[in-house]
Amino acid sequence: MNRIYGYLRASTKEQDAKRAKQALESFIAEANQVICGWFIENESGATLKRPELFRLLDIAQRGDILMVEQVDRISRLNSEDWELLKSQITGKGIIIVALDLPTSHQFINTKSDEFTQRMLAAINSMMLDMLAAVARKDYVDRRRRQSEGIDKARADGKYKGRSVNPKLHENIAALLNVGKSYSDIVSLLGCSRSTISKVRKFNPTP
């Protein structure tokens, strides 16, 4: 029997990657199936740097299902990176099922003949490409609007950049001074590596 893996992703530490877990569990329960493992991470969907997704792909075998709430949880990638990721998924024979992709739902319980399966897979692949393209466009449009807003605020003399969290910077500096690694600090404080680099730049360790 093919296994079903749940993949949950959010872009930042401030977002809850587990938010969609209940929706996936309810969908699978209604299909009288179970999710045998969860892979959860806070990484951007616009990058291939997603260790938990690739750990899932390493573990999954042909015919296993990668279950997500929305296609954009897997990809907000540009077309070249999306083709690379998709080729790895299809090359291993892993099936993507997404709640926002109804053409994928039949793969949960389908017991049809080979011809029907191939037709369904072809239709689903086309729809998957379309949703991945829409997710990428949404990402690009949001980044463009954000950039335009910042440019306008700068022109009006209202943009001050991101506010600095003095307490966080103080804690980072203290951990750097006792020899903690970037990975340790990220784990302890939930901050980004770029923030640690900025603190190190202005507070060099002895």
MODAVEN-V491265 format. One line per field, one symbol per residue. ss: DSSP state (@ for helix, = for strand, . for the rest). psi: psi as a letter, one per 20 degrees, with the letter a starting at -180 (. if undefined). A space follows every 50 residues. Layout:
# MODAVEN-V491265
ss=???
psi=???
This chain:
# MODAVEN-V491265
ss=...=======..........@@@@@@@@@@......======........ @@@@@@@@@.....====..@@@.....@@@@@@@@@@@@@...====.. .@@@@@@......@@@@@@@@@@@@@@@@@@@@@@@@@@@@@@@@@@@@@ @@@@@..........@@@@@@@@@@@@....@@@@@@@@...@@@@@@@@ @@....
psi=pqqpppppqqhrhiqohjhjghggggghhhjkrqpiqqopqnqqijqinn hhghhghhhqrpiqpoprgqhihgpkqrhghghgghhgghhikppppqhj nhiihiigjplrrgggghgghgghgghggghhgggggggggghghgghgg gghghikipjapqpnggghghggghghjjqrgggggghikrrhhgggggh gimpq.
